[in-house]
Amino acid sequence: MSLPPQYSGHRIAGSPGARHTLELYLDYVCPFSAKLWNQVFNHVLPWLAQEHPDLVQ
């Protein structure tokens, strides 16, 4: 028997008034989700913060 999912949102970067929102739905035990998270956290978010700080949250 599996438990129903519990969703919670976290804002980790960007300004609240940004025009676009980047949402990720990841599984904590999935190796592919871990790989995606590492790429986004280490490469995409720093690039967005540097190039487009007020465009994406």
CHARMM-style PDB file with segment names, atoms N, HN, CA, C and O in Angstrom:
ATOM      1  N   MET     1       0.848  -1.163   0.000  1.00  0.00      PROA
ATOM      2  CA  MET     1       0.000   0.000   0.000  1.00  0.00      PROA
ATOM      3  C   MET     1       0.903   1.239   0.000  1.00  0.00      PROA
ATOM      4  O   MET     1       1.879   1.306   0.748  1.00  0.00      PROA
ATOM      5  N   SER     2       0.574   2.190  -0.826  1.00  0.00      PROA
ATOM      6  HN  SER     2      -0.219   2.135  -1.434  1.00  0.00      PROA
ATOM      7  CA  SER     2       1.361   3.421  -0.872  1.00  0.00      PROA
ATOM      8  C   SER     2       0.581   4.566  -0.234  1.00  0.00      PROA
ATOM      9  O   SER     2      -0.649   4.553  -0.181  1.00  0.00      PROA
ATOM     10  N   LEU     3       1.305   5.522   0.231  1.00  0.00      PROA
ATOM     11  HN  LEU     3       2.304   5.532   0.188  1.00  0.00      PROA
ATOM     12  CA  LEU     3       0.693   6.695   0.843  1.00  0.00      PROA
ATOM     13  C   LEU     3       0.380   7.726  -0.233  1.00  0.00      PROA
ATOM     14  O   LEU     3       1.092   7.809  -1.234  1.00  0.00      PROA
ATOM     15  N   PRO     4      -0.673   8.510  -0.041  1.00  0.00      PROA
ATOM     16  CA  PRO     4      -0.968   9.557  -1.014  1.00  0.00      PROA
ATOM     17  C   PRO     4       0.127  10.624  -0.970  1.00  0.00      PROA
ATOM     18  O   PRO     4       0.703  10.876   0.088  1.00  0.00      PROA
ATOM     19  N   PRO     5       0.416  11.246  -2.106  1.00  0.00      PROA
ATOM     20  CA  PRO     5       1.475  12.256  -2.124  1.00  0.00      PROA
ATOM     21  C   PRO     5       1.079  13.503  -1.345  1.00  0.00      PROA
ATOM     22  O   PRO     5      -0.093  13.873  -1.287  1.00  0.00      PROA
ATOM     23  N   GLN     6       2.060  14.127  -0.762  1.00  0.00      PROA
ATOM     24  HN  GLN     6       3.012  13.825  -0.809  1.00  0.00      PROA
ATOM     25  CA  GLN     6       1.864  15.397  -0.076  1.00  0.00      PROA
ATOM     26  C   GLN     6       2.699  16.432  -0.813  1.00  0.00      PROA
ATOM     27  O   GLN     6       3.923  16.324  -0.877  1.00  0.00      PROA
ATOM     28  N   TYR     7       2.040  17.417  -1.360  1.00  0.00      PROA
ATOM     29  HN  TYR     7       1.045  17.505  -1.309  1.00  0.00      PROA
ATOM     30  CA  TYR     7       2.729  18.426  -2.150  1.00  0.00      PROA
ATOM     31  C   TYR     7       2.964  19.670  -1.306  1.00  0.00      PROA
ATOM     32  O   TYR     7       2.103  20.093  -0.535  1.00  0.00      PROA
ATOM     33  N   SER     8       4.114  20.228  -1.467  1.00  0.00      PROA
ATOM     34  HN  SER     8       4.813  19.885  -2.094  1.00  0.00      PROA
ATOM     35  CA  SER     8       4.399  21.500  -0.813  1.00  0.00      PROA
ATOM     36  C   SER     8       5.290  22.309  -1.738  1.00  0.00      PROA
ATOM     37  O   SER     8       6.179  21.767  -2.395  1.00  0.00      PROA
ATOM     38  N   GLY     9       5.049  23.587  -1.783  1.00  0.00      PROA
ATOM     39  HN  GLY     9       4.327  24.028  -1.250  1.00  0.00      PROA
ATOM     40  CA  GLY     9       5.837  24.446  -2.654  1.00  0.00      PROA
ATOM     41  C   GLY     9       6.881  25.219  -1.876  1.00  0.00      PROA
ATOM     42  O   GLY     9       6.665  25.608  -0.728  1.00  0.00      PROA
ATOM     43  N   HSD    10       7.996  25.432  -2.509  1.00  0.00      PROA
ATOM     44  HN  HSD    10       8.171  25.116  -3.441  1.00  0.00      PROA
ATOM     45  CA  HSD    10       9.082  26.193  -1.912  1.00  0.00      PROA
ATOM     46  C   HSD    10       9.612  27.171  -2.940  1.00  0.00      PROA
ATOM     47  O   HSD    10       9.905  26.783  -4.071  1.00  0.00      PROA
ATOM     48  N   ARG    11       9.735  28.404  -2.572  1.00  0.00      PROA
ATOM     49  HN  ARG    11       9.496  28.719  -1.654  1.00  0.00      PROA
ATOM     50  CA  ARG    11      10.363  29.389  -3.449  1.00  0.00      PROA
ATOM     51  C   ARG    11      11.824  29.458  -3.057  1.00  0.00      PROA
ATOM     52  O   ARG    11      12.154  29.796  -1.920  1.00  0.00      PROA
ATOM     53  N   ILE    12      12.701  29.136  -4.001  1.00  0.00      PROA
ATOM     54  HN  ILE    12      12.433  28.861  -4.924  1.00  0.00      PROA
ATOM     55  CA  ILE    12      14.122  29.124  -3.676  1.00  0.00      PROA
ATOM     56  C   ILE    12      14.901  30.218  -4.384  1.00  0.00      PROA
ATOM     57  O   ILE    12      16.040  30.498  -4.008  1.00  0.00      PROA
ATOM     58  N   ALA    13      14.323  30.840  -5.393  1.00  0.00      PROA
ATOM     59  HN  ALA    13      13.399  30.613  -5.699  1.00  0.00      PROA
ATOM     60  CA  ALA    13      15.068  31.863  -6.122  1.00  0.00      PROA
ATOM     61  C   ALA    13      14.098  32.786  -6.835  1.00  0.00      PROA
ATOM     62  O   ALA    13      12.949  32.429  -7.091  1.00  0.00      PROA
ATOM     63  N   GLY    14      14.576  33.966  -7.146  1.00  0.00      PROA
ATOM     64  HN  GLY    14      15.510  34.256  -6.938  1.00  0.00      PROA
ATOM     65  CA  GLY    14      13.802  34.889  -7.959  1.00  0.00      PROA
ATOM     66  C   GLY    14      12.981  35.858  -7.146  1.00  0.00      PROA
ATOM     67  O   GLY    14      12.839  35.732  -5.930  1.00  0.00      PROA
ATOM     68  N   SER    15      12.448  36.828  -7.856  1.00  0.00      PROA
ATOM     69  HN  SER    15      12.564  36.931  -8.844  1.00  0.00      PROA
ATOM     70  CA  SER    15      11.642  37.854  -7.205  1.00  0.00      PROA
ATOM     71  C   SER    15      10.162  37.480  -7.268  1.00  0.00      PROA
ATOM     72  O   SER    15       9.734  36.856  -8.239  1.00  0.00      PROA
ATOM     73  N   PRO    16       9.378  37.839  -6.268  1.00  0.00      PROA
ATOM     74  CA  PRO    16       7.954  37.493  -6.262  1.00  0.00      PROA
ATOM     75  C   PRO    16       7.163  38.120  -7.402  1.00  0.00      PROA
ATOM     76  O   PRO    16       6.121  37.589  -7.786  1.00  0.00      PROA
ATOM     77  N   GLY    17       7.632  39.234  -7.951  1.00  0.00      PROA
ATOM     78  HN  GLY    17       8.478  39.665  -7.640  1.00  0.00      PROA
ATOM     79  CA  GLY    17       6.908  39.904  -9.022  1.00  0.00      PROA
ATOM     80  C   GLY    17       7.343  39.488 -10.416  1.00  0.00      PROA
ATOM     81  O   GLY    17       7.016  40.168 -11.388  1.00  0.00      PROA
ATOM     82  N   ALA    18       8.068  38.395 -10.535  1.00  0.00      PROA
ATOM     83  HN  ALA    18       8.334  37.842  -9.745  1.00  0.00      PROA
ATOM     84  CA  ALA    18       8.577  37.954 -11.832  1.00  0.00      PROA
ATOM     85  C   ALA    18       7.440  37.521 -12.752  1.00  0.00      PROA
ATOM     86  O   ALA    18       6.394  37.065 -12.291  1.00  0.00      PROA
ATOM     87  N   ARG    19       7.659  37.669 -14.064  1.00  0.00      PROA
ATOM     88  HN  ARG    19       8.509  38.039 -14.438  1.00  0.00      PROA
ATOM     89  CA  ARG    19       6.628  37.322 -15.042  1.00  0.00      PROA
ATOM     90  C   ARG    19       6.478  35.817 -15.226  1.00  0.00      PROA
ATOM     91  O   ARG    19       5.396  35.345 -15.577  1.00  0.00      PROA
ATOM     92  N   HSD    20       7.540  35.061 -14.997  1.00  0.00      PROA
ATOM     93  HN  HSD    20       8.418  35.445 -14.712  1.00  0.00      PROA
ATOM     94  CA  HSD    20       7.511  33.618 -15.242  1.00  0.00      PROA
ATOM     95  C   HSD    20       7.845  32.862 -13.963  1.00  0.00      PROA
ATOM     96  O   HSD    20       8.572  33.359 -13.102  1.00  0.00      PROA
ATOM     97  N   THR    21       7.305  31.657 -13.854  1.00  0.00      PROA
ATOM     98  HN  THR    21       6.715  31.253 -14.553  1.00  0.00      PROA
ATOM     99  CA  THR    21       7.575  30.793 -12.715  1.00  0.00      PROA
ATOM    100  C   THR    21       8.085  29.457 -13.221  1.00  0.00      PROA
ATOM    101  O   THR    21       7.474  28.847 -14.098  1.00  0.00      PROA
ATOM    102  N   LEU    22       9.189  29.007 -12.677  1.00  0.00      PROA
ATOM    103  HN  LEU    22       9.685  29.504 -11.965  1.00  0.00      PROA
ATOM    104  CA  LEU    22       9.751  27.708 -13.012  1.00  0.00      PROA
ATOM    105  C   LEU    22       9.343  26.737 -11.914  1.00  0.00      PROA
ATOM    106  O   LEU    22       9.732  26.900 -10.758  1.00  0.00      PROA
ATOM    107  N   GLU    23       8.559  25.728 -12.276  1.00  0.00      PROA
ATOM    108  HN  GLU    23       8.243  25.595 -13.216  1.00  0.00      PROA
ATOM    109  CA  GLU    23       8.104  24.737 -11.304  1.00  0.00      PROA
ATOM    110  C   GLU    23       8.682  23.383 -11.668  1.00  0.00      PROA
ATOM    111  O   GLU    23       8.679  22.986 -12.833  1.00  0.00      PROA
ATOM    112  N   LEU    24       9.178  22.678 -10.665  1.00  0.00      PROA
ATOM    113  HN  LEU    24       9.181  23.000  -9.718  1.00  0.00      PROA
ATOM    114  CA  LEU    24       9.718  21.338 -10.854  1.00  0.00      PROA
ATOM    115  C   LEU    24       8.944  20.373  -9.968  1.00  0.00      PROA
ATOM    116  O   LEU    24       8.685  20.659  -8.798  1.00  0.00      PROA
ATOM    117  N   TYR    25       8.584  19.253 -10.523  1.00  0.00      PROA
ATOM    118  HN  TYR    25       8.794  19.020 -11.473  1.00  0.00      PROA
ATOM    119  CA  TYR    25       7.932  18.185  -9.767  1.00  0.00      PROA
ATOM    120  C   TYR    25       8.890  17.009  -9.761  1.00  0.00      PROA
ATOM    121  O   TYR    25       9.081  16.351 -10.784  1.00  0.00      PROA
ATOM    122  N   LEU    26       9.492  16.746  -8.608  1.00  0.00      PROA
ATOM    123  HN  LEU    26       9.336  17.280  -7.778  1.00  0.00      PROA
ATOM    124  CA  LEU    26      10.537  15.739  -8.504  1.00  0.00      PROA
ATOM    125  C   LEU    26      10.170  14.693  -7.460  1.00  0.00      PROA
ATOM    126  O   LEU    26       9.396  14.950  -6.538  1.00  0.00      PROA
ATOM    127  N   ASP    27      10.740  13.522  -7.629  1.00  0.00      PROA
ATOM    128  HN  ASP    27      11.368  13.313  -8.379  1.00  0.00      PROA
ATOM    129  CA  ASP    27      10.564  12.421  -6.694  1.00  0.00      PROA
ATOM    130  C   ASP    27      11.852  12.282  -5.892  1.00  0.00      PROA
ATOM    131  O   ASP    27      12.935  12.219  -6.475  1.00  0.00      PROA
ATOM    132  N   TYR    28      11.755  12.233  -4.581  1.00  0.00      PROA
ATOM    133  HN  TYR    28      10.875  12.284  -4.108  1.00  0.00      PROA
ATOM    134  CA  TYR    28      12.935  12.192  -3.724  1.00  0.00      PROA
ATOM    135  C   TYR    28      13.757  10.916  -3.882  1.00  0.00      PROA
ATOM    136  O   TYR    28      14.953  10.929  -3.593  1.00  0.00      PROA
ATOM    137  N   VAL    29      13.165   9.834  -4.323  1.00  0.00      PROA
ATOM    138  HN  VAL    29      12.193   9.823  -4.557  1.00  0.00      PROA
ATOM    139  CA  VAL    29      13.895   8.574  -4.438  1.00  0.00      PROA
ATOM    140  C   VAL    29      14.257   8.218  -5.880  1.00  0.00      PROA
ATOM    141  O   VAL    29      14.870   7.177  -6.118  1.00  0.00      PROA
ATOM    142  N   CYS    30      13.896   9.043  -6.822  1.00  0.00      PROA
ATOM    143  HN  CYS    30      13.397   9.888  -6.629  1.00  0.00      PROA
ATOM    144  CA  CYS    30      14.154   8.767  -8.234  1.00  0.00      PROA
ATOM    145  C   CYS    30      15.542   9.284  -8.628  1.00  0.00      PROA
ATOM    146  O   CYS    30      15.835  10.461  -8.418  1.00  0.00      PROA
ATOM    147  N   PRO    31      16.395   8.435  -9.189  1.00  0.00      PROA
ATOM    148  CA  PRO    31      17.726   8.899  -9.594  1.00  0.00      PROA
ATOM    149  C   PRO    31      17.677   9.921 -10.726  1.00  0.00      PROA
ATOM    150  O   PRO    31      18.552  10.783 -10.812  1.00  0.00      PROA
ATOM    151  N   PHE    32      16.683   9.843 -11.583  1.00  0.00      PROA
ATOM    152  HN  PHE    32      15.972   9.143 -11.513  1.00  0.00      PROA
ATOM    153  CA  PHE    32      16.560  10.812 -12.670  1.00  0.00      PROA
ATOM    154  C   PHE    32      16.144  12.183 -12.135  1.00  0.00      PROA
ATOM    155  O   PHE    32      16.599  13.212 -12.636  1.00  0.00      PROA
ATOM    156  N   SER    33      15.282  12.196 -11.121  1.00  0.00      PROA
ATOM    157  HN  SER    33      14.913  11.361 -10.714  1.00  0.00      PROA
ATOM    158  CA  SER    33      14.916  13.460 -10.480  1.00  0.00      PROA
ATOM    159  C   SER    33      16.126  14.083  -9.787  1.00  0.00      PROA
ATOM    160  O   SER    33      16.298  15.302  -9.810  1.00  0.00      PROA
ATOM    161  N   ALA    34      16.958  13.254  -9.176  1.00  0.00      PROA
ATOM    162  HN  ALA    34      16.818  12.264  -9.157  1.00  0.00      PROA
ATOM    163  CA  ALA    34      18.170  13.763  -8.531  1.00  0.00      PROA
ATOM    164  C   ALA    34      19.110  14.378  -9.558  1.00  0.00      PROA
ATOM    165  O   ALA    34      19.698  15.432  -9.314  1.00  0.00      PROA
ATOM    166  N   LYS    35      19.250  13.733 -10.690  1.00  0.00      PROA
ATOM    167  HN  LYS    35      18.772  12.877 -10.889  1.00  0.00      PROA
ATOM    168  CA  LYS    35      20.109  14.258 -11.754  1.00  0.00      PROA
ATOM    169  C   LYS    35      19.557  15.580 -12.285  1.00  0.00      PROA
ATOM    170  O   LYS    35      20.312  16.528 -12.501  1.00  0.00      PROA
ATOM    171  N   LEU    36      18.249  15.641 -12.494  1.00  0.00      PROA
ATOM    172  HN  LEU    36      17.636  14.871 -12.318  1.00  0.00      PROA
ATOM    173  CA  LEU    36      17.624  16.874 -12.961  1.00  0.00      PROA
ATOM    174  C   LEU    36      17.812  17.990 -11.942  1.00  0.00      PROA
ATOM    175  O   LEU    36      18.166  19.109 -12.311  1.00  0.00      PROA
ATOM    176  N   TRP    37      17.581  17.698 -10.658  1.00  0.00      PROA
ATOM    177  HN  TRP    37      17.293  16.789 -10.358  1.00  0.00      PROA
ATOM    178  CA  TRP    37      17.737  18.710  -9.620  1.00  0.00      PROA
ATOM    179  C   TRP    37      19.162  19.250  -9.587  1.00  0.00      PROA
ATOM    180  O   TRP    37      19.362  20.459  -9.471  1.00  0.00      PROA
ATOM    181  N   ASN    38      20.154  18.366  -9.687  1.00  0.00      PROA
ATOM    182  HN  ASN    38      19.991  17.384  -9.781  1.00  0.00      PROA
ATOM    183  CA  ASN    38      21.544  18.815  -9.674  1.00  0.00      PROA
ATOM    184  C   ASN    38      21.848  19.741 -10.846  1.00  0.00      PROA
ATOM    185  O   ASN    38      22.546  20.740 -10.674  1.00  0.00      PROA
ATOM    186  N   GLN    39      21.342  19.429 -12.022  1.00  0.00      PROA
ATOM    187  HN  GLN    39      20.775  18.618 -12.161  1.00  0.00      PROA
ATOM    188  CA  GLN    39      21.564  20.281 -13.190  1.00  0.00      PROA
ATOM    189  C   GLN    39      20.885  21.641 -13.016  1.00  0.00      PROA
ATOM    190  O   GLN    39      21.484  22.682 -13.287  1.00  0.00      PROA
ATOM    191  N   VAL    40      19.651  21.620 -12.567  1.00  0.00      PROA
ATOM    192  HN  VAL    40      19.164  20.775 -12.347  1.00  0.00      PROA
ATOM    193  CA  VAL    40      18.912  22.875 -12.397  1.00  0.00      PROA
ATOM    194  C   VAL    40      19.558  23.729 -11.311  1.00  0.00      PROA
ATOM    195  O   VAL    40      19.764  24.927 -11.508  1.00  0.00      PROA
ATOM    196  N   PHE    41      19.878  23.133 -10.177  1.00  0.00      PROA
ATOM    197  HN  PHE    41      19.710  22.160 -10.017  1.00  0.00      PROA
ATOM    198  CA  PHE    41      20.414  23.888  -9.048  1.00  0.00      PROA
ATOM    199  C   PHE    41      21.816  24.416  -9.317  1.00  0.00      PROA
ATOM    200  O   PHE    41      22.147  25.528  -8.904  1.00  0.00      PROA
ATOM    201  N   ASN    42      22.645  23.635 -10.005  1.00  0.00      PROA
ATOM    202  HN  ASN    42      22.377  22.732 -10.341  1.00  0.00      PROA
ATOM    203  CA  ASN    42      24.040  24.025 -10.223  1.00  0.00      PROA
ATOM    204  C   ASN    42      24.278  24.827 -11.493  1.00  0.00      PROA
ATOM    205  O   ASN    42      25.274  25.545 -11.582  1.00  0.00      PROA
ATOM    206  N   HSD    43      23.389  24.725 -12.481  1.00  0.00      PROA
ATOM    207  HN  HSD    43      22.580  24.142 -12.408  1.00  0.00      PROA
ATOM    208  CA  HSD    43      23.642  25.385 -13.756  1.00  0.00      PROA
ATOM    209  C   HSD    43      22.540  26.368 -14.154  1.00  0.00      PROA
ATOM    210  O   HSD    43      22.828  27.514 -14.499  1.00  0.00      PROA
ATOM    211  N   VAL    44      21.302  25.934 -14.109  1.00  0.00      PROA
ATOM    212  HN  VAL    44      21.068  25.002 -13.829  1.00  0.00      PROA
ATOM    213  CA  VAL    44      20.206  26.766 -14.619  1.00  0.00      PROA
ATOM    214  C   VAL    44      19.899  27.930 -13.680  1.00  0.00      PROA
ATOM    215  O   VAL    44      19.825  29.073 -14.130  1.00  0.00      PROA
ATOM    216  N   LEU    45      19.722  27.669 -12.402  1.00  0.00      PROA
ATOM    217  HN  LEU    45      19.782  26.741 -12.036  1.00  0.00      PROA
ATOM    218  CA  LEU    45      19.378  28.745 -11.464  1.00  0.00      PROA
ATOM    219  C   LEU    45      20.463  29.817 -11.364  1.00  0.00      PROA
ATOM    220  O   LEU    45      20.128  31.002 -11.354  1.00  0.00      PROA
ATOM    221  N   PRO    46      21.756  29.457 -11.289  1.00  0.00      PROA
ATOM    222  CA  PRO    46      22.771  30.514 -11.286  1.00  0.00      PROA
ATOM    223  C   PRO    46      22.768  31.345 -12.571  1.00  0.00      PROA
ATOM    224  O   PRO    46      22.947  32.562 -12.526  1.00  0.00      PROA
ATOM    225  N   TRP    47      22.564  30.691 -13.710  1.00  0.00      PROA
ATOM    226  HN  TRP    47      22.418  29.703 -13.747  1.00  0.00      PROA
ATOM    227  CA  TRP    47      22.511  31.417 -14.976  1.00  0.00      PROA
ATOM    228  C   TRP    47      21.318  32.371 -15.005  1.00  0.00      PROA
ATOM    229  O   TRP    47      21.450  33.524 -15.414  1.00  0.00      PROA
ATOM    230  N   LEU    48      20.152  31.886 -14.570  1.00  0.00      PROA
ATOM    231  HN  LEU    48      20.044  30.949 -14.237  1.00  0.00      PROA
ATOM    232  CA  LEU    48      18.969  32.749 -14.536  1.00  0.00      PROA
ATOM    233  C   LEU    48      19.163  33.923 -13.581  1.00  0.00      PROA
ATOM    234  O   LEU    48      18.765  35.046 -13.891  1.00  0.00      PROA
ATOM    235  N   ALA    49      19.765  33.674 -12.432  1.00  0.00      PROA
ATOM    236  HN  ALA    49      20.088  32.762 -12.179  1.00  0.00      PROA
ATOM    237  CA  ALA    49      19.987  34.744 -11.457  1.00  0.00      PROA
ATOM    238  C   ALA    49      20.941  35.799 -12.005  1.00  0.00      PROA
ATOM    239  O   ALA    49      20.819  36.979 -11.676  1.00  0.00      PROA
ATOM    240  N   GLN    50      21.881  35.384 -12.831  1.00  0.00      PROA
ATOM    241  HN  GLN    50      21.981  34.426 -13.098  1.00  0.00      PROA
ATOM    242  CA  GLN    50      22.847  36.326 -13.385  1.00  0.00      PROA
ATOM    243  C   GLN    50      22.301  37.056 -14.609  1.00  0.00      PROA
ATOM    244  O   GLN    50      22.458  38.271 -14.725  1.00  0.00      PROA
ATOM    245  N   GLU    51      21.669  36.333 -15.511  1.00  0.00      PROA
ATOM    246  HN  GLU    51      21.541  35.345 -15.416  1.00  0.00      PROA
ATOM    247  CA  GLU    51      21.237  36.908 -16.784  1.00  0.00      PROA
ATOM    248  C   GLU    51      19.849  37.562 -16.725  1.00  0.00      PROA
ATOM    249  O   GLU    51      19.618  38.585 -17.369  1.00  0.00      PROA
ATOM    250  N   HSD    52      18.937  36.976 -15.959  1.00  0.00      PROA
ATOM    251  HN  HSD    52      19.125  36.145 -15.436  1.00  0.00      PROA
ATOM    252  CA  HSD    52      17.545  37.447 -15.914  1.00  0.00      PROA
ATOM    253  C   HSD    52      17.039  37.453 -14.470  1.00  0.00      PROA
ATOM    254  O   HSD    52      16.141  36.679 -14.139  1.00  0.00      PROA
ATOM    255  N   PRO    53      17.585  38.298 -13.613  1.00  0.00      PROA
ATOM    256  CA  PRO    53      17.233  38.220 -12.192  1.00  0.00      PROA
ATOM    257  C   PRO    53      15.778  38.540 -11.866  1.00  0.00      PROA
ATOM    258  O   PRO    53      15.247  38.022 -10.883  1.00  0.00      PROA
ATOM    259  N   ASP    54      15.119  39.377 -12.661  1.00  0.00      PROA
ATOM    260  HN  ASP    54      15.550  39.798 -13.459  1.00  0.00      PROA
ATOM    261  CA  ASP    54      13.746  39.770 -12.338  1.00  0.00      PROA
ATOM    262  C   ASP    54      12.713  39.143 -13.260  1.00  0.00      PROA
ATOM    263  O   ASP    54      11.543  39.522 -13.224  1.00  0.00      PROA
ATOM    264  N   LEU    55      13.128  38.194 -14.082  1.00  0.00      PROA
ATOM    265  HN  LEU    55      14.079  37.886 -14.111  1.00  0.00      PROA
ATOM    266  CA  LEU    55      12.227  37.629 -15.077  1.00  0.00      PROA
ATOM    267  C   LEU    55      11.603  36.307 -14.630  1.00  0.00      PROA
ATOM    268  O   LEU    55      10.471  36.001 -15.007  1.00  0.00      PROA
ATOM    269  N   VAL    56      12.324  35.525 -13.835  1.00  0.00      PROA
ATOM    270  HN  VAL    56      13.243  35.773 -13.529  1.00  0.00      PROA
ATOM    271  CA  VAL    56      11.863  34.183 -13.455  1.00  0.00      PROA
ATOM    272  C   VAL    56      11.958  34.027 -11.951  1.00  0.00      PROA
ATOM    273  O   VAL    56      12.929  34.449 -11.323  1.00  0.00      PROA
ATOM    274  N   GLN    57      10.923  33.408 -11.381  1.00  0.00      PROA
ATOM    275  HN  GLN    57      10.134  33.065 -11.891  1.00  0.00      PROA
ATOM    276  CA  GLN    57      10.979  33.050  -9.961  1.00  0.00      PROA
ATOM    277  C   GLN    57      10.938  31.557  -9.827  1.00  0.00      PROA
ATOM    278  OT1 GLN    57      10.974  31.035  -8.712  1.00  0.00      PROA
TER     279      GLN     57
END
